[in-house]
Amino acid sequence: MSHFQPVALHHASRLINHGPTVLVTSAHAGRRNVMAAAWSMPVEFTPPRVAVVIDKKTFTRELAAASGCFGLCIPGLALADFTFAVGSTSGRDEDKFARHGVTPLAGPVLGVPVLETGCAAWMECRLIPERHTEDAYDTCFAEVVSAAADARIFVNGRWAYREDNADVQPIHHLGAGLFVRAGGTVQARGV
């Protein structure tokens, strides 16, 4: 049973504004791939736009460029091993989803592969062509066209970290396979 609910697009930036590691998914012409990326961020609220660093030489970038879209999935603590594994290998010679026994869903707008099991949220993103930078930079810009999050951890457009949802709390990569999970929130007092 999925706990995922649609996220209003005006709240989509909140899914990655705290800098979690993301899984970038892509598909084109019967091939698909997933890779981990540590550098992503929101860049606009309306329409929601994001930036993510996807090396020009990766298979994920090749598929995203060919299809014009990609997915950003926010893995939770339960997917730390998977996240490290798909971030450490290429998908040119094998289907990393199949290798690791992970079955993606098709996103509702663009049909890109998205992950719910073990993830806190996902976004379907339409690539924004940047002709003057495509050959020079690894940063990709995209418009978020649909988003969803696990209602156990993202409620009314806000994160809700609790001990009972630690397995889907977003993770941050510190290097060499070491991750820290987001959590331990502190409520600021009003002025």
DRENTIVEX-749278 format. One record per atom (N, C-alpha, C, O): residue in three letters; y, z, x. Coordinates in pm, whole numbers, plus 50000, padded with zeros to 5 digits. Each point is the difference from the previous one (the first is absolute). Example, Ala and Ser with C-alpha at 12.3 -4.5 7.8 and 13.67 -1.06 7.14 Angstrom:
<nodes>
Ala494315078051319;Ala501195000049911;Ala501205000050090;Ala499985006650104;Ser501074986249861;Ser501195000650082;Ser501095007349923;Ser501115001750051;
</nodes>
This chain:
<nodes>
Met498825000050083;Met501185000049917;Met501255000050088;Met500155008350089;Ser500734982449884;Ser501224998950078;Ser501075009649947;Ser500185001349879;His500495005250213;His501125008849965;His501334992850016;His501065006149985;Phe498874980950047;Phe501224992450028;Phe500764996449874;Phe499434996349898;Gln501905004850114;Gln500924996549893;Gln501094991150059;Gln500345001550117;Pro500204989249805;Pro501114991850051;Pro501175008750044;Pro500265010549942;Val500434984950160;Val501215006650049;Val501184990949965;Val499984988150029;Ala501045017649910;Ala501204992349970;Ala500554994550130;Ala500095007250100;Leu500284980049900;Leu500424993850125;Leu501225006850063;Leu500174999550122;His500675006949797;His501145006950060;His499585012750075;His500825006250068;His497924997749920;His499465011350078;His499094995350114;His499505008350076;Ala500274978749937;Ala499074994950101;Ala500385004050141;Ala499125002450083;Ser502174998349948;Ser500425003550135;Ser499535014050040;Ser499805002850118;Arg500025005949783;Arg499565013750030;Arg498565000750049;Arg499585009950059;Leu499674979549917;Leu498615000050043;Leu499884999750152;Leu499025005150055;Ile501974989050014;Ile499904999150146;Ile501235005750072;Ile500084998950123;Asn500875006949806;Asn501215004750069;Asn499745011550097;Asn500885003250080;His497965003149915;His499685010850093;His499184995050120;His499495008050079;Gly500394978749934;Gly499394994150118;Gly498515001350018;Gly499545001750113;Pro499674997549779;Pro498555001350019;Pro499404987750067;Pro500604989249998;Thr498235012550060;Thr499224988650044;Thr499624992149875;Thr499695005949896;Val500334981050114;Val499614991649887;Val498854991050040;Val499794997250118;Leu499494998349782;Leu498994989650019;Leu500614987349944;Leu500394999449883;Val499704990450200;Val500544987149957;Val498824991249965;Val499114997850083;Thr500874997249795;Thr498914991549954;Thr500534986049977;Thr501174998149966;Ser497964992150054;Ser500404986249979;Ser498774991649966;Ser498865003950029;Ala501394984749909;Ala498914990949965;Ala500554985949983;Ala501134998149953;His498064992150086;His500364986049980;His498764991450021;His499215002350092;Ala500634987949823;Ala498944990050013;Ala498615006350019;Ala499224995650084;Gly500495014749837;Gly498695006350003;Gly499775010050112;Gly498905005550012;Arg502104996950070;Arg499895010050107;Arg500945011649968;Arg501024998149934;Arg498635013750112;Arg500825011849976;Arg499975009050121;Arg499114998950085;Asn501885010049923;Asn500045008950115;Asn500785012649964;Asn500745000549902;Val499065009650181;Val500735012649988;Val500255005150142;Val499124999450086;Met502085005649937;Met500355005850129;Met500885012249975;Met500595001449893;Ala499485007250204;Ala500875011849991;Ala501324996850068;Ala500054992850100;Ala501035012849845;Ala501334998550060;Ala500715013449991;Ala499995006749896;Ala500644997150213;Ala500705012850004;Ala501494998549970;Ala500685010049975;Trp499834977750027;Trp501434997949982;Trp500274992349872;Trp499834987849995;Ser500575019449902;Ser500434993849875;Ser501125008649942;Ser500115011950029;Met500724981749889;Met501095007649940;Met500604992349884;Met499904987749994;Pro500735019549912;Pro500764993249896;Pro501314995050060;Pro500555006250090;Val499944982449859;Val501294994950049;Val500994997449887;Val501194998550026;Glu498355000849850;Glu500874997949883;Glu499385007249880;Glu498795001649992;Phe502075002649917;Phe499515006649877;Phe499784990049887;Phe498945000049937;Thr502074991550036;Thr499924991049886;Thr500454986250041;Thr501194998250030;Pro497944991949975;Pro498565001749980;Pro499395007450119;Pro500564999950110;Pro498315006549869;Pro499405007750109;Pro499504990750110;Pro499234990649975;Arg501215012150146;Arg499584992050116;Arg499565009550110;Arg500505011150015;Val498534984050062;Val499445007850109;Val499954991750128;Val500094987849997;Ala499775019250113;Ala499754993650130;Ala498765006350059;Ala499775012049986;Val499434979850079;Val498805005050068;Val499794991450124;Val500224987949999;Val499355018650108;Val499734992950124;Val498554995349998;Val499075008149997;Ile500764978650007;Ile498684993750005;Ile500064990150116;Ile500654989649989;Asp498685013450119;Asp500044991450118;Asp499724985449962;Asp499104997249921;Lys501694993850136;Lys499884985849971;Lys498624994450032;Lys499594990049940;Lys499685016250152;Lys498724994850043;Lys498825005049916;Lys498874996050025;Thr501385012649878;Thr498895005849924;Thr499534990749888;Thr500744991549951;Phe498015010350013;Phe499414992549889;Phe500695003749869;Phe500194991549913;Thr500185021150072;Thr500725004449880;Thr501294992249984;Thr500314995349891;Arg500455003250216;Arg501274992749995;Arg499754985349964;Arg500764994149923;Glu498205000150134;Glu499644986249971;Glu499724998149850;Glu500514990749937;Leu498695018350007;Leu499674999049857;Leu501225002649913;Leu500204993149900;Ala500625016650136;Ala501215003149923;Ala500974988250003;Ala500604996749898;Ala499574997250217;Ala500904988650011;Ala499504988349916;Ala500794993149936;Ala497905004750064;Ala499424988949925;Ala500085002349849;Ala500244990649923;Ser499565021850034;Ser500005003049856;Ser501385003749947;Ser500264998849880;Gly500625005650209;Gly501335004349958;Gly500045014149944;Gly500995003949939;Cys497935003850081;Cys499995013649946;Cys499045008950077;Cys499174995350078;Phe500955017749898;Phe499105009750061;Phe500065012749917;Phe500885001649915;Gly498185007450110;Gly500005013049935;Gly500315010850101;Gly499664998750118;Leu500975012049837;Leu500185012050081;Leu499305011249925;Leu500395003549888;Cys498595002250173;Cys499275011049940;Cys500265012350085;Cys500024999350123;Ile500195012149812;Ile500305012350071;Ile498745008550003;Ile499675006749901;Pro499614993150213;Pro498745007450006;Pro500235015150003;Pro500985004950056;Gly498105002249882;Gly500025014650005;Gly499115005050112;Gly499354992250070;Leu500645020849946;Leu499215006550104;Leu498554995549998;Leu499384998850106;Ala500064998849777;Ala498604996049988;Ala499724986750069;Ala498854997050032;Leu502184994949993;Leu499814986950063;Leu500464999650146;Leu500234989150053;Ala499905022250012;Ala500465000150139;Ala499064992150091;Ala500484992150082;Asp498225009749905;Asp499064992650085;Asp500074985049972;Asp500024992050094;Phe500035004249780;Phe500104985949962;Phe501314994150053;Phe500014988950054;Thr501085018549932;Thr501304995250045;Thr499994997650151;Thr500504989850046;Phe498955019450028;Phe499924998350145;Phe499114988050035;Phe500344992250088;Ala498545006449844;Ala499064989150029;Ala500634986449974;Ala499894991050083;Val500775007349802;Val500564986849969;Val501264997250080;Val500434988550011;Gly500175021850045;Gly501144998150087;Gly499614997350144;Gly500854996950083;Ser497865004149948;Ser499514998650137;Ser499194987350023;Ser499584997350112;Thr500194995049781;Thr499184987950013;Thr500674988349928;Thr500865001949914;Ser498734986250122;Ser500524987949937;Ser499104995849884;Ser498795002450002;Gly501814991549899;Gly499234994949887;Gly499714985050009;Gly499484994249906;Arg500864999650205;Arg499764985650013;Arg498524996649993;Arg499624989649946;Asp499545019050108;Asp498584996950010;Asp499135007249898;Asp498804997449991;Glu501805011749932;Glu499215007249899;Glu500915004949888;Glu501205001850020;Asp498225000349866;Asp500725005649886;Asp499985015250015;Asp498955006349982;Lys502184999650052;Lys500045014550025;Lys499745008049873;Lys499485011250008;Phe500874983649876;Phe499675007049876;Phe498485001349987;Phe499485010949977;Ala499814977950039;Ala498545000049988;Ala499365008650108;Ala499075007649972;Arg501414991350150;Arg499425007750110;Arg500025015049972;Arg499055007150032;His502034997549907;His500165014449976;His499625004149857;His500185011649963;Gly499314979149959;Gly499565003249864;Gly501135003949906;Gly499825008349911;Val501344985750109;Val501175003049917;Val500274988049910;Val500114988750047;Thr499995013949824;Thr500224989349904;Thr501425000649945;Thr500345009449927;Pro500484980750107;Pro501364999949947;Pro500044994649858;Pro499084993149955;Leu501995010149976;Leu500284994249869;Leu501014988750021;Leu500664999450103;Ala499444991849799;Ala501044989650005;Ala501255005749936;Ala499965005049887;Gly501164994350184;Gly501265004649944;Gly500354992449873;Gly499634988349988;Pro501075018049918;Pro500244994049869;Pro500994988449997;Pro499974992049906;Val500905006850193;Val501004989349998;Val499674988850097;Val500014988349961;Leu499705015050163;Leu499744989950102;Leu498534998250033;Leu499614990350065;Gly499565019149890;Gly498574999250028;Gly499615004050141;Gly498864997750041;Val502075008350036;Val499665004250136;Val499015011649993;Val500005007549903;Pro499184994150200;Pro499095011450000;Pro500785013150009;Pro500885001550085;Val498815007949828;Val500605013350005;Val498895010449993;Val498934997549943;Leu501325014150116;Leu499015010650003;Leu500485012049921;Leu501165004250011;Glu497955001349908;Glu500315012349928;Glu499185011650051;Glu500555010750026;Thr498144987649990;Thr499155010950045;Thr500465004950138;Thr500014992350096;Gly500365020449911;Gly500455005950125;Gly501474997550033;Gly500505004950101;Cys500174987649815;Cys501414996950023;Cys500895007749904;Cys499585003849891;Ala501664998550151;Ala500995006649915;Ala500744989949913;Ala500425003249889;Ala499754984550163;Ala500784990049928;Ala499774986350061;Ala499404998750107;Trp501084991149823;Trp500024986450054;Trp501204992549944;Trp500565003749896;Met499824985750175;Met501074991049956;Met499574985650026;Met499434997050104;Glu500854994349802;Glu499844985650022;Glu501354994750044;Glu501025002949937;Cys499004989450171;Cys501254995550059;Cys500034984850018;Cys499044994050048;Arg502075000149911;Arg500224985650020;Arg500864998350125;Arg501115005250007;Leu498374987650091;Leu500684997850126;Leu501344993149978;Leu500094990549923;Ile500945014450144;Ile501314993649996;Ile500104991450126;Ile500045005450111;Pro500014981549873;Pro500064991350118;Pro501275002750082;Pro501115000349947;Glu498705001650179;Glu501105002150096;Glu499804989550109;Glu499535003250109;Arg500834984449861;Arg499714988750090;Arg500535002150141;Arg499364995850097;His501785010549917;His500565001850133;His499315011050081;His500245001250120;Thr498925006849816;Thr499345010950073;Thr498484998950003;Thr499365007550074;Glu500044983549849;Glu498544999749987;Glu499284998650134;Glu498955006150020;Asp501594985850071;Asp499344998050128;Asp500425010350105;Asp499365001250105;Ala501715006049868;Ala500555009050101;Ala499635014649979;Ala499905007450098;Tyr499904996949777;Tyr499835014249972;Tyr498715003049926;Tyr499454991549930;Asp500085020850086;Asp498815004549930;Asp500325006449866;Asp499105002349919;Thr502175000650055;Thr500395006549875;Thr499994990049884;Thr500574989250009;Cys498765014849884;Cys499954991949878;Cys500785007249891;Cys499925012249987;Phe500824980249934;Phe500735005549887;Phe499354994749873;Phe499574988549995;Ala500365020049902;Ala499364995949876;Ala500625007249882;Ala500575010850013;Glu499294983049871;Glu500425006249875;Glu498775006049933;Glu498974993349988;Val501135019049968;Val498915006549928;Val500024994949857;Val501015001249930;Val497874993150025;Val499944994549864;Val499165008549906;Val500114998749878;Ser499055009950177;Ser499285009749918;Ser499575011650090;Ser499824998350121;Ala500035013249819;Ala499615011950075;Ala499265009649907;Ala500235000349879;Ala498885007550180;Ala499295010249925;Ala499685011550095;Ala499914998250121;Ala499925013649821;Ala499705011850081;Ala499025009049926;Ala499894999649877;Asp499435008550200;Asp499075009849945;Asp500825011049933;Asp500785006850065;Ala499034994849806;Ala500775009749921;Ala499715014450040;Ala500725009149958;Arg498254993250121;Arg499735013550049;Arg500985004150109;Arg500135011850032;Ile500574978250028;Ile500885003150111;Ile501404994049987;Ile500935004650067;Phe499254985349848;Phe501324993849980;Phe500295000349850;Phe499404992649923;Val501535016250038;Val500265002649859;Val501494998249971;Val500855005550070;Asn499464986849826;Asn501394997849959;Asn500894995550116;Asn501145004550014;Gly498334986550069;Gly500774994650110;Gly500185009150119;Gly500884997750083;Arg498295012849928;Arg500135009650110;Arg498605004050052;Arg499025000449925;Trp500955002550204;Trp498775005150060;Trp499785014549955;Trp500955007649983;Ala497794996149998;Ala499635013549958;Ala498835004750088;Ala498844999149958;Tyr501465005750162;Tyr498965004550092;Tyr499515014049962;Tyr500785009349983;Arg497904991650003;Arg499365012849969;Arg498695000750077;Arg499514989850050;Glu499945021849961;Glu498725001550070;Glu498884992249931;Glu499094995250068;Asp500965003549800;Asp498934993049929;Asp500084984850010;Asp499124993149948;Asn501925001550116;Asn500054985550017;Asn500124995950148;Asn500484989150031;Ala499085019850059;Ala500114997550144;Ala499294987150042;Ala500444993350094;Asp498455003149839;Asp499254988150039;Asp500774987049978;Asp499674989950062;Val501335010049851;Val500814987949978;Val501435001350051;Val500834991449973;Gln499465019450099;Gln501335001350060;Gln500154989750112;Gln499094998650083;Pro502034994149920;Pro500204989750102;Pro499875005650142;Pro500265011750025;Ile499334979450065;Ile499815003850139;Ile501024992750089;Ile500514989349964;His499775016750149;His500914994450099;His499234999150132;His499385009850043;His500664978650020;His499264998150125;His500845004950118;His501144995950017;Leu498285012950062;Leu500695005650116;Leu499594993150130;Leu500595002650105;Gly498404988749888;Gly499524992950118;Gly498585003850033;Gly499575011349975;Ala499684979250083;Ala498645002350048;Ala499075005749893;Ala499135008250030;Gly501064987549845;Gly499135004749893;Gly500325013749945;Gly499245005449920;Leu501875000550121;Leu500415013149950;Leu500984998049885;Leu501014993150013;Phe498685013249873;Phe500824999149881;Phe500455013949957;Phe499355009950032;Val501744990649896;Val500435012149933;Val500214996149854;Val500464988949972;Arg499215019949937;Arg500214996749860;Arg501355005449955;Arg500485010250047;Ala500124982649860;Ala501255004649941;Ala499655011749908;Ala498945000049938;Gly501905009650054;Gly499755011649915;Gly500855011650043;Gly500824998850091;Gly498985012549846;Gly500785011750034;Gly501464998449965;Gly500875002450084;Thr499424993749795;Thr501384997549960;Thr500805012849988;Thr499455010849979;Val501854987950034;Val500955011149987;Val501104995549906;Val500604989550021;Gln499675018049877;Gln501074996849905;Gln501335005250051;Gln500165012050023;Ala500804979049996;Ala501335004050044;Ala500745006749884;Ala499824996549884;Arg501025013350151;Arg500835006549899;Arg501254991749976;Arg500524993650092;Gly499945006549788;Gly501214992749965;Gly501225005650072;Gly499995011550046;Val501024980649964;Val501235004150069;Val500865008349909;Val501085004450039;
</nodes>
